[in-house]
Amino acid sequence: MKRLSVVLALVATVIVGVGVAYGSTASRETGFTVTSSLHGKTVLPHRIHWYAFPSLPAAKVAAVDFLIDGKVAWVEHHAPYDYGYNEDYLVTSWMTPGTHHFLVRAVATDGRTATTETTTARVLPASAPPAALAGTWKRTLTRQQAGKQPAGSWVLSINKVGWHIAVPSGGANLLDVGYLSPSLLELRGGIYTKPSSKNNNPVEGNGWCEEPFKPVRYHWTVSADALSLKLTGPDRCGGGAYRQSIIVAGDWKRMR
């Protein structure tokens, strides 16, 4: 009996240890916990996966809220519970450099809630894009050129946050970008700065990519007020007449 008691105590210690490691909190009233993959982080990189792990089965989880500085920045309704559409990343380029507070709140289908401990971590300043690329560009496509995507003038704004691509018919895409060399870049997943009830904000994110982090690479050159983007490698965002490269690859003119 004594041996059994010792074993049970060790199991309890391990379970508690796991909860502490991920910063879970729960009261006797809620009866369940939620943990955060950001627990223990003190500095966040440019992009990082932010996962939440409720102790309840998915069928009993109504929503998981991701809060930044006390405000809901993303809401996830389906497992796996993560910040950003379809297991995307939390991209920090839109955030003010300095200290921020990150917390996860899980809501059960019966109304009970559980929250994590608050993670306090520093966000680094976002890197500026190459000076030749920075600014606003426009590209006008005919219906034939645009395929099944909206024809008209597409507007591309490039700054330290990322690439904002406005759609002629309304809406936009906000894309994370990596500059790999002086003439090579890759467009990555979406950037999300505000929640959407449908987990797909119509004015943010990468509208062409339904799968997480499938970067598409482009060679770029700028001459005077002309930007040329050329696809290099596979176009893994969209398919057929909906491909990302139909809009991105080609010639853009700087807007003054």
N, C-alpha and C positions, 0 to 999 in steps of 0.2 A: 504494500500500500504506500509506504514511504517512497519507494522507487517511482511508482506511478505519479505521485504528487510532484516529485522533482521533474519528471518528464513534462508534465502539464505546465509547470512553472516556466520551463525552458521554452516551450512552444509559445506561451503567452508573451514571453520576453521578445521572441523573434517577431511575433505579430506586431507588438508595440513598436519594435525597432523599425520595422518596415514603414509603419505609419509616420514615425518621426522623420525617417529619411526623406519622405516626400512631402512632409508638411501637412498632414491631414489634421482636421479638427472635427469633432462631432460631440454632440450633447446626448444625454440619455433620452431626451425628447425626440431627437431625430432618428437615432438608432442606426445611422449609416454614415459613412465617411466618403470623402473625395480627396484625391491627392493630385499634385501638380508636378509635371516634369521640370518646371523652372525652380523648384525648391532647392535652396542652397547656392543658386547662381548669384554672383555679385556683379558681374559685367556681362552684358548681352552682346553677341556679335551682330553683324549686319543682318543675318537671318538665322532663325532657329525654330525647330519644331517645338510647339507648346501643346502638350497633351494633358488631358485630365482623365483620372481613373476613378469613377464612382464605384463604391463597393456593391451597389445594387445591380441586378441583371438589367440589360438594356431595355427590356420590356417594361421595367418599372421606373425608368428615367424619362422625365418629360422634356427636360432641357438642361444644358450646361452653359452657364454664362462665364465669359472670360472678361474680367474687369481690369482696366488699366487706370491707375490714379482715381479709383472709386467710380469710374464710369464704365458701363458695359460697352466693350469694343467688339465683341463677337458673341454670337449665340449658336450653339450646335445642338441639333435635335437627334442626331443619329451617331451611333458608334462607328468607327473610333472617334472619340471626342477630342477634337483638336481645333486650334485657332486657324482659320482660313479654310476656304472651300476645297473639299476633296484632299485632305491631308497636305495642305499647302504649308507655307512657313509664316511665322510672324516676322515680317520685314520691318526693321526699326528705323529705316531712313526717314520716315515721316515724323518721327518723334523728336522733341527738343532734346539736345544732348544734356546729360545729367542724370540725376537719380529719379527713378519712377517706381511705382508700387504695382505689383501684379498679384491677382487673387482669382480663384476659381470658385464658383458657386453652383452646386448641383441641385436641381429641383426634381423631386420624385413625383410620380403621377398622382399620388394622394396628397400632394401639397407640402410634404416635409422638405426641408432644405439642409444642406451641409456645405460648409465652406472650408477652404484650405487656410493655412496661415498665410499672411501677406509676405510675398517675396519682395525685398527691396534691392533693386539692381540698377547699375549705371548703364546708360545707353551712350555709345560713342558717337561723335559727330559723323554725319554721312559724308562720303567722299563726293567731290564735285565731278561732273562728267568732263571729258575733254573739252577744252575751251571752244574748239571749232564746232562741236556738236551742240553745245548749250544754246537754248533759245527755242523759237517756235517755227515750225515748218508746215507747209501745206502741199497736198498732192490731190489733184482732181482726177477722178476716174469715171469713165463712161460706164454705162450699164454693161456693155460687152466686156470691158476690162475688169469690172468688179466681180464678175461671176454672179453668185447668188447673194453677195453682200451688197450693202447699200451703195449706190452710185452717188457721185457728188464730191464735195471737197472734204477730205479727211485732214484733220489738224493734229500734228504731233508736237507736243511740248516736252522738252528735255531739260531736266534739272537734277539736283542732288537726290531728290526723292525717287525718281525713276522716269519712266516714259509714260506720259498721259496721251492716249490716242482717242480723240473725239470722233464719234461716228456721225456722218452727215444727217442721219435720220433721228439723232438723239442718243443719249447714253455715251459711254466711254469705256476705255480700258485703262487700268493703272498697273503697269508692268514693272517687275524687278528686272534689273539689267546688270550684267557683269562685263566690264571692259577688260578683255583678255590680253590685248596688245594694242599698239598705236593704230591698228587698222582692223581689229577683229573684236566683235562683241557678241554676247549671247543674250537673248530675251528669255527670261525665266518665267516663273509662276507669277500670280497676281499679288498686288499689295492691297491690304484691307485695313482701313482706318475707322470704319464704322460698321455697326451691325446691320443685318438684314433678316427679316422674318423668314425668308426663304433660303437663307444661307448662300445667297448669290447676289451681291449688291450690283445693280445694273450700271453703276457709274464707277465701279472699281473692279479689280481683279483682271485675270487674263481670260477674256471671253472666248478665245479660240481653243484653249486647252482645258479639257475636262479631266485630264489625268495630272497628278502632282509632279511638278518639277521635271518637265521634259524640255530642256532648253533648245532653242533654235538659234543657230549662229549665222551672223551676217558679216561680210566685209563692208567697210564703209570708207568713203572718201568725201571730202568737202573741197569745193573749188568756188571761191567767191561766195555767192548766195545759193549755190547748188549742192545738195546732198544726194549722194548715190548709195543705195544699199543693195547688196547682192547676196542672195542666199548661198550659203556654203554648208554642205552636209544635208541631212534629212530635215524636212519640214514636218515636225511631229505635232503640230498644233492644228487641229481641224482636219478636214479631208475634202478631196475633190474641189468643188467650186467654193468651199468655205475655208480654204487654207489661209493661214496667217500671212504667208509670204505674198499672196496675191495683193494684199494691202501694203505690206511693209516694204517688200523688195521693189526697187524702182527709183525714180527720181523725185526729189522733194525740193521745193523752193522756199527759201527763208522768208518769213513774214516780218515786216518792219513796223 
